[in-house]
């Protein structure tokens, strides 16, 4: 069953998602980096399934055209994002290079400061 869930989420991320490194700077000038997996979709039930199975947060996506359907964004961050990326890497078809870039950036960042949770 876990393999089915991982295959499904790999397909969702391949088609509707991205791997991302978020940067923020605190008032002392320290830059923090956080790995993220982001999926945007108009199906709230998909977002709820992602959260129930992999954790993360759900938020409304901003859209400027009132004719567009409301979309939602699921975000998984930190070590959980890295762990899921590692598990689904062999199952990705389109975005496997993004995971490779995430690994490379993570290695560079860990040389300076660990990614936040």
KEKE-3310 file (N, C-alpha, C; in steps of 0.2 Angstrom, whole numbers, plus 5000, padded with zeros to 4 digits):
npx = (5004:5010:5019:5010:5005:5016:5019:5008:5009:5021:5018:5008:5016:5025:5017:5010:5017:5032:5049:5058:5068:5067:5071:5075:5078:5083:5082:5094:5102:5105:5104:5092:5088:5076:5070:5057:5042:5030:5013:5001:4984:4967:4958:4952:4950:4961:4972:4969:4971:4984:4990:4985:4991:5005:5008:5012:5006:4991:4985:4976:4978:4983:4974:4972:4963:4946:4938:4945:4946:4945:4961:4972:4986:4998:5010:5025:5038:5056:5065:5055:5051:5063:5065:5053:5056:5068:5062:5053:5061:5066:5054:5050:5047:5048:5052:5064:5077:5075:5075:5088:5095:5090:5096:5110:5110:5106:5117:5127:5122:5122:5135:5137:5126:5113:5098:5082:5069)
npy = (4994:5006:5008:5010:5023:5031:5030:5036:5049:5053:5054:5065:5075:5076:5081:5092:5098:5105:5105:5114:5127:5137:5154:5164:5178:5183:5196:5198:5196:5183:5170:5158:5142:5132:5117:5112:5104:5108:5107:5113:5114:5112:5104:5102:5090:5082:5089:5088:5074:5073:5079:5071:5059:5063:5073:5091:5107:5116:5128:5142:5147:5162:5170:5180:5181:5182:5172:5161:5145:5142:5138:5127:5125:5114:5111:5104:5103:5106:5092:5083:5085:5082:5069:5063:5066:5059:5046:5046:5048:5038:5035:5046:5054:5066:5076:5072:5077:5089:5085:5080:5092:5098:5090:5093:5107:5106:5099:5108:5118:5112:5112:5124:5128:5119:5113:5120:5113)
npz = (5000:5004:4994:4983:4987:4987:4973:4968:4973:4968:4955:4955:4960:4950:4939:4945:4954:4963:4967:4980:4986:5000:5005:5019:5029:5044:5057:5061:5051:5047:5036:5032:5026:5018:5013:5002:4996:4984:4980:4969:4966:4960:4968:4983:4990:4986:4991:5005:5006:5003:5014:5025:5022:5021:5029:5031:5026:5021:5010:5003:4987:4979:4966:4952:4942:4942:4935:4935:4943:4961:4969:4978:4989:4994:5005:5010:5021:5025:5034:5032:5019:5012:5015:5009:4996:4993:4994:4983:4972:4963:4956:4949:4934:4926:4935:4941:4940:4947:4960:4961:4960:4971:4981:4979:4982:4995:5001:4999:5007:5019:5022:5027:5035:5044:5036:5041:5051)
capx = (5000:5014:5022:5005:5004:5022:5019:5003:5011:5026:5014:5005:5022:5028:5013:5007:5021:5039:5054:5060:5072:5065:5076:5072:5083:5081:5084:5102:5105:5106:5099:5089:5086:5071:5068:5050:5039:5024:5009:4995:4978:4960:4955:4953:4951:4968:4976:4968:4974:4992:4991:4983:4996:5012:5009:5012:5001:4987:4983:4973:4982:4980:4973:4970:4957:4940:4935:4948:4943:4950:4966:4975:4993:5000:5018:5029:5045:5061:5067:5050:5052:5069:5064:5049:5060:5072:5058:5050:5065:5066:5047:5048:5049:5049:5056:5069:5082:5074:5077:5095:5097:5089:5101:5116:5109:5106:5124:5131:5120:5124:5142:5137:5121:5108:5091:5077:5064)
capy = (5000:5012:5009:5014:5030:5034:5031:5041:5056:5055:5057:5071:5080:5076:5085:5098:5101:5107:5105:5122:5129:5144:5157:5169:5182:5186:5203:5198:5195:5176:5167:5152:5139:5127:5113:5112:5101:5111:5105:5117:5110:5115:5099:5102:5083:5080:5093:5084:5067:5074:5081:5065:5054:5065:5079:5097:5112:5118:5135:5145:5150:5168:5170:5187:5181:5179:5167:5155:5141:5143:5133:5126:5124:5109:5112:5100:5107:5103:5086:5078:5086:5079:5062:5061:5067:5053:5040:5045:5050:5033:5035:5052:5054:5073:5081:5069:5082:5094:5082:5080:5099:5099:5086:5096:5113:5104:5097:5114:5122:5109:5113:5131:5128:5114:5115:5120:5107)
capz = (5000:5004:4987:4979:4989:4984:4966:4966:4975:4963:4949:4957:4960:4943:4935:4948:4960:4962:4973:4980:4993:5002:5009:5023:5032:5051:5058:5063:5044:5046:5030:5033:5020:5020:5007:5001:4990:4984:4975:4968:4962:4962:4971:4990:4993:4984:4996:5011:5005:5004:5021:5029:5021:5021:5033:5028:5027:5015:5010:4997:4982:4976:4959:4950:4937:4945:4931:4937:4949:4967:4969:4984:4989:4999:5006:5014:5022:5030:5034:5029:5012:5010:5016:5004:4989:4993:4993:4977:4967:4958:4953:4945:4927:4924:4940:4945:4940:4952:4966:4961:4961:4979:4985:4978:4986:5002:5002:4999:5013:5026:5024:5031:5041:5042:5034:5046:5051)
cpx = (5004:5017:5017:5004:5010:5022:5014:5006:5017:5023:5011:5011:5025:5024:5010:5011:5028:5043:5057:5064:5070:5070:5072:5078:5080:5084:5091:5106:5107:5101:5098:5087:5081:5069:5060:5048:5032:5020:5003:4990:4972:4956:4957:4954:4958:4973:4975:4971:4981:4993:4990:4989:5004:5013:5009:5006:4997:4985:4979:4978:4979:4980:4970:4964:4951:4936:4939:4945:4948:4955:4969:4982:4994:5008:5020:5036:5050:5063:5062:5050:5058:5068:5059:5052:5064:5068:5055:5054:5065:5059:5046:5051:5051:5053:5061:5075:5081:5076:5085:5098:5096:5094:5108:5116:5110:5113:5128:5129:5122:5131:5142:5132:5116:5102:5087:5072:5057)
cpy = (5006:5013:5012:5021:5034:5035:5036:5048:5058:5057:5063:5077:5081:5081:5091:5101:5103:5106:5112:5122:5136:5147:5163:5172:5185:5193:5204:5197:5188:5173:5160:5149:5133:5123:5112:5108:5105:5108:5110:5114:5113:5110:5099:5095:5080:5083:5089:5077:5068:5075:5075:5060:5056:5071:5085:5102:5113:5125:5137:5148:5157:5167:5177:5187:5178:5173:5160:5151:5142:5137:5133:5124:5119:5110:5108:5103:5103:5096:5081:5079:5082:5071:5059:5061:5061:5047:5040:5047:5044:5032:5041:5051:5061:5077:5077:5073:5087:5091:5081:5087:5100:5096:5090:5103:5111:5102:5103:5118:5119:5110:5120:5130:5123:5117:5115:5114:5110)
cpz = (5000:4997:4982:4980:4986:4977:4964:4968:4970:4957:4949:4957:4953:4938:4938:4953:4958:4968:4974:4987:4994:5006:5013:5027:5039:5052:5060:5056:5043:5041:5032:5027:5022:5013:5008:4995:4990:4978:4975:4964:4964:4966:4979:4993:4991:4990:5003:5011:5006:5011:5026:5028:5022:5026:5029:5029:5020:5016:5004:4993:4979:4969:4957:4945:4941:4941:4932:4943:4955:4967:4976:4984:4995:4999:5011:5015:5026:5028:5031:5021:5009:5010:5010:4997:4988:4991:4986:4971:4961:4954:4949:4938:4924:4928:4943:4945:4945:4959:4966:4962:4969:4983:4985:4982:4993:5005:5003:5006:5019:5027:5028:5037:5039:5040:5040:5046:5048)
residu = (UNK:UNK:UNK:UNK:UNK:UNK:UNK:UNK:UNK:UNK:UNK:UNK:UNK:UNK:UNK:UNK:UNK:UNK:UNK:UNK:UNK:UNK:UNK:UNK:UNK:UNK:UNK:UNK:UNK:UNK:UNK:UNK:UNK:UNK:UNK:UNK:UNK:UNK:UNK:UNK:UNK:UNK:UNK:UNK:UNK:UNK:UNK:UNK:UNK:UNK:UNK:UNK:UNK:UNK:UNK:UNK:UNK:UNK:UNK:UNK:UNK:UNK:UNK:UNK:UNK:UNK:UNK:UNK:UNK:UNK:UNK:UNK:UNK:UNK:UNK:UNK:UNK:UNK:UNK:UNK:UNK:UNK:UNK:UNK:UNK:UNK:UNK:UNK:UNK:UNK:UNK:UNK:UNK:UNK:UNK:UNK:UNK:UNK:UNK:UNK:UNK:UNK:UNK:UNK:UNK:UNK:UNK:UNK:UNK:UNK:UNK:UNK:UNK:UNK:UNK:UNK:UNK)
# end
